[in-house]
Amino acid sequence: MRALAWRHAPAVDALTVADLGDLLDLDVPPEFLLVGTGAALRQPPRAFVRELEGRGIGVEVMDSRAAARAWGVLRAEERWIVAALMPLV
């Protein structure tokens, strides 16, 4: 497990799979990606979600506080997940 600072987080409505860098480059593909959209819930582009779903990776979108809480619960259940959390500002 690792955590990296997202120095230049894109706007949620402009998010692309390329913005995730090597987050998805794992030996075992993650079950799904948690997307924390900052202080409020906002939806990423549908093309972003479709591309990940096409790779067999589900996408769960919520505000970043809820995503951080979900991360803790899901990791305690030993689920294989990744997360991209936008800043709260």
Secondary structure, DSSP 8 states (H G I E B T S, - for coil): ------TT---GGG--GGGGTTTT--SS--SEEEEE-TTS-----HHHHHHHHHTT-EEEEE-HHHHHHHHHHHHHTT--EEEEE----
